[in-house]
Structure formats: structure tokens, C-alpha cells
Amino acid sequence: MTSQASYYVQQVDFSQSIQRQHLEQMLIAYSEDEMGGGKALSKSLTKRSIELLASKPYAFSFLCYQEDTPVGFANCLEALSTFSAEVVINIHDLAVVPEHRNKGLSQRLLQSIEGFARQQNACKITLEVLEGNKRARKIYQKFGFDGFSLDPDTGNALFWQKKL
């Protein structure tokens, strides 16, 4: 069994090709997971996604490693709260490969994101989670996340989309 000490999280340096490759691997692994759609993204699409993340100053990512092997990741985007006039950090993707789950690695990724958010003086961290993803919901709630509501009488915010 591997000790907890052999795991670590680091912010991705997009100028390092090996880190970009590791992020591509993690994004493909996530897409293959039931909660990531269940179908592997193509290498070309994944490469374009990583290039796009690297080109945006408001995008950042973290990789979780066991020794030199990537086992988890998070992609995040800076946004803003018009009601607070402060930065908001949105976790767009977060996943740990199945064989390394239940080892506290999601919590480590979340801690790294929170540390970054505090450095940016962000007012909050947001994320979306599938209603049926009970494992992730439990992890996020343990870390302090909850549904968003301005007023209990108007209910929780819903995440909608319109495909273009």
C-alpha cells in the first residue's frame, strides 16, 4: 500500500510540455468515467482544450501526483461577482482516477484551489456537480460547499445551458 506522503498537488505550469501531457491524460481519463460522459475525448480535442486553457490568463489547473504519475486534476477559471465586486474561482473540472479514490486526494486538490483563491482575494469558490454524483457531492459538502441561494424563498440557483 502506498503512503499518503507519496502524493502531492502542484499548480500546472503550462510552459512545461510534460505537465500539459499529464493534464491531457487526466482529462481523457475523466471523460471516460461515467461522471465525465463515459466516452473518451479525442486526443486532438483534448490537446485543443489544454492549449485554450494555457492561452487564457484567467484559467489555471492543478495536478495531483503519486510520485511522478498523475492521478487527479482540477481545471479552474476566474470569474467575478458583481454583487461583491470580487474575484470568484470556478472549478470547471475535478477528478481523481478510480484506482486512487478514497485516499483524500480530492480534498488535497480542493485545498490547493482554496489556497490559490485566498491568494487572489476571491470571495468564493463555485462548482457544478451532477445531481446523481453522490460521491462527489459528499466530498464537496465535507469541504464546505452547499447549494447557492440568495433567499430560501426563491430556492437554489440552477445551472442551465444553451448549446451553440
Secondary structure, DSSP 4 states (H G I P E B T S, - for coil): ---GGGEEEEE--TT-HHHHHHHHHHHHHHHHSGGGTSSPPPHHHHHHHHHHHHH-TTEEEEEEEETTEEEEEEEEEEEEETTTTEEEEEEEEEEE-GGG-SSSHHHHHHHHHHHHHHHTT-SEEEE---TT-HHHHHHHHHHT-----S-TTT----------
